[in-house]
Amino acid sequence: MSYARIIGSGAYLPSRVVSNDELAAELATRQIETSDSWIVERTGIKQRHIAAPEEKTSLLATRAARAALDDAGVAADEIDLIIVATSTPDFVFPSTACLVQAGLGIKGGAAFDVQAVCSGFVYALATADAFIQAKRARVALVIGAEVFSSILDWNDRGTCVLFGDGAGAVVLKASDEPGIIGARLNADGSQMNILCAAGNVAHGKVVGDPFLRMDGQAVFKLAVTALTRSARDVCIEAGVALTDIDWLVPHQANVRILNFLSKRLGIPDEKVIITLDKHANTSAASVPLALDVARRDGRIKPGHLVLMQGVGGGFTWGSILARM
Ligand SMILES: CC(C)(COP(=O)(O)OP(=O)(O)OC[C@H]1O[C@@H](n2cnc3c(N)ncnc32)[C@H](O)[C@@H]1OP(=O)(O)O)[C@@H](O)C(=O)NCCC(=O)NCCS
């Protein structure tokens, strides 16, 4: 049996950091009231990275990919599959994955984007895992990359304080040793309106709404329920107990969601990787960013069992169980 193993990870965050106080002061110039204490108390977010105008998603993704390749000790030309999870691609087409491939100076392998919003990285990882298990790829780059600041309505305090920009990447390689041992993906399109950016480019102009819109409380409730069930299901399928999990690396949306989730699953808070305070919600980038932080600071070690979870617009959600 061929498994897909994570053999390296990398990250890239734009250099500009915007604290809650800076953001509150900026919003105040437009008579929009918010505060560091409101944002921290309701979400756990303290700051976010914001991309410069020239820092498009493909640039962030390419930099994270290079860091992951360095970490894995893999040359770019060994990569035969690139999947980028993003909802903020540079272009309608070509895909961001093709731009990353060109940025790495390679050609020939498959490259495509996956669109599952904040579940995007988990969807992309499950897809790459399936390619590797089916022997359709040997070494894959799986990247989550976003410039969410470009689709935020900076006059809507209910959403603009929540998100940030960034990219995270992993290198997956075929191996006889496990590997990704479980993957579960779900969606409920009937909930499309609770989190959406319902705009498009057509006939030379933006048609519809170009900004992210959200019913925060509906998303909150659905996220907790969906992630709890998904965690239980993936563990049952893989034949492991929730108590076997060394680290939970969840999508970083709201620390209160994560507290509810860990309590329901009986996973101690010390086993939950949280980067929300520093990165805010970076959508598809949040899971690989958090994974990279915890691998590099030595918390996640070879042999550990890691549960990665995504949830977001669509509505989509999913879980991956990986032996590191
Ligand atoms: C968005 C979220 C933080 C709002 O928290 P909440 O406790 O549900 O707050 P509400 O939406 O009920 O709003 C409460 C009040 O705070 C206000 N408020 C909203 N954003 C605010 C802000 N940034 N600063 C200050 N006040 C704010 C609201 O206007 C409302 O005021 P009102 O009572 O006078 O009408 C929360 O619902 C959430 O995190 N949901 C999940 C969102 C998410 O994770 N999305 C991404 C998923 S991938």
The ligand as an SDF file (V2000), in Angstrom:
LIG
                    3D

 48 50  0  0  0  0  0  0  0  0999 V2000
  -18.4680   37.3440   13.9780 C   0  0  0  0  0  0  0  0  0  0  0  0
  -18.5590   37.0450   15.4450 C   0  0  0  0  0  0  0  0  0  0  0  0
  -17.2110   37.2970   16.1090 C   0  0  0  0  0  0  0  0  0  0  0  0
  -19.5800   38.0020   16.0700 C   0  0  0  0  0  0  0  0  0  0  0  0
  -19.7110   37.7190   17.4280 O   0  0  0  0  0  0  0  0  0  0  0  0
  -21.1510   37.6070   18.0750 P   0  0  0  0  0  0  0  0  0  0  0  0
  -20.9470   37.3590   19.5050 O   0  0  0  0  0  0  0  0  0  0  0  0
  -21.9290   36.5880   17.2890 O   0  0  0  0  0  0  0  0  0  0  0  0
  -21.6820   39.0630   17.8430 O   0  0  0  0  0  0  0  0  0  0  0  0
  -23.0060   39.5570   17.0820 P   0  0  0  0  0  0  0  0  0  0  0  0
  -22.8700   39.3330   15.6180 O   0  0  0  0  0  0  0  0  0  0  0  0
  -24.2030   38.9930   17.7720 O   0  0  0  0  0  0  0  0  0  0  0  0
  -22.9270   41.0860   17.3640 O   0  0  0  0  0  0  0  0  0  0  0  0
  -23.0010   41.5510   18.7080 C   0  0  0  0  0  0  0  0  0  0  0  0
  -22.8330   43.0670   18.6510 C   0  0  0  0  0  0  0  0  0  0  0  0
  -21.4570   43.3610   18.3460 O   0  0  0  0  0  0  0  0  0  0  0  0
  -21.4130   44.2660   17.2570 C   0  0  0  0  0  0  0  0  0  0  0  0
  -20.1850   44.0690   16.5090 N   0  0  0  0  0  0  0  0  0  0  0  0
  -19.9790   43.2780   15.4270 C   0  0  0  0  0  0  0  0  0  0  0  0
  -18.7080   43.3810   15.0330 N   0  0  0  0  0  0  0  0  0  0  0  0
  -18.0960   44.2350   15.8840 C   0  0  0  0  0  0  0  0  0  0  0  0
  -16.7890   44.7330   16.0050 C   0  0  0  0  0  0  0  0  0  0  0  0
  -15.8070   44.3610   15.1620 N   0  0  0  0  0  0  0  0  0  0  0  0
  -16.5080   45.5900   17.0060 N   0  0  0  0  0  0  0  0  0  0  0  0
  -17.4660   45.9720   17.8820 C   0  0  0  0  0  0  0  0  0  0  0  0
  -18.7140   45.5270   17.8130 N   0  0  0  0  0  0  0  0  0  0  0  0
  -19.0300   44.6680   16.8400 C   0  0  0  0  0  0  0  0  0  0  0  0
  -22.6510   43.9720   16.4540 C   0  0  0  0  0  0  0  0  0  0  0  0
  -22.9930   45.0790   15.6590 O   0  0  0  0  0  0  0  0  0  0  0  0
  -23.6630   43.7240   17.5460 C   0  0  0  0  0  0  0  0  0  0  0  0
  -24.0910   44.9760   18.0390 O   0  0  0  0  0  0  0  0  0  0  0  0
  -25.6170   45.1990   18.4740 P   0  0  0  0  0  0  0  0  0  0  0  0
  -25.8640   44.2330   19.5880 O   0  0  0  0  0  0  0  0  0  0  0  0
  -25.6220   46.6250   18.8920 O   0  0  0  0  0  0  0  0  0  0  0  0
  -26.4050   44.8950   17.2450 O   0  0  0  0  0  0  0  0  0  0  0  0
  -19.0050   35.5770   15.7080 C   0  0  0  0  0  0  0  0  0  0  0  0
  -20.3610   35.4130   15.3400 O   0  0  0  0  0  0  0  0  0  0  0  0
  -18.1620   34.6110   14.9630 C   0  0  0  0  0  0  0  0  0  0  0  0
  -16.9740   34.5350   15.1470 O   0  0  0  0  0  0  0  0  0  0  0  0
  -18.7860   33.7830   14.1260 N   0  0  0  0  0  0  0  0  0  0  0  0
  -18.0670   32.8340   13.3240 C   0  0  0  0  0  0  0  0  0  0  0  0
  -17.4510   33.5760   12.1970 C   0  0  0  0  0  0  0  0  0  0  0  0
  -16.3580   32.7930   11.5320 C   0  0  0  0  0  0  0  0  0  0  0  0
  -15.6100   32.1540   12.1880 O   0  0  0  0  0  0  0  0  0  0  0  0
  -16.3060   32.9000   10.2220 N   0  0  0  0  0  0  0  0  0  0  0  0
  -15.3570   32.2550    9.4270 C   0  0  0  0  0  0  0  0  0  0  0  0
  -15.6680   30.8110    9.3400 C   0  0  0  0  0  0  0  0  0  0  0  0
  -14.6270   30.0590    8.2390 S   0  0  0  0  0  0  0  0  0  0  0  0
  1  2  1  0
  2  3  1  0
  2  4  1  0
  2 36  1  0
  4  5  1  0
  5  6  1  0
  6  7  2  0
  6  8  1  0
  6  9  1  0
  9 10  1  0
 10 11  2  0
 10 12  1  0
 10 13  1  0
 13 14  1  0
 14 15  1  0
 15 16  1  0
 15 30  1  0
 16 17  1  0
 17 18  1  0
 17 28  1  0
 18 19  1  0
 18 27  1  0
 19 20  2  0
 20 21  1  0
 21 22  1  0
 21 27  2  0
 22 23  1  0
 22 24  2  0
 24 25  1  0
 25 26  2  0
 26 27  1  0
 28 29  1  0
 28 30  1  0
 30 31  1  0
 31 32  1  0
 32 33  2  0
 32 34  1  0
 32 35  1  0
 36 37  1  0
 36 38  1  0
 38 39  2  0
 38 40  1  0
 40 41  1  0
 41 42  1  0
 42 43  1  0
 43 44  2  0
 43 45  1  0
 45 46  1  0
 46 47  1  0
 47 48  1  0
M  END
$$$$
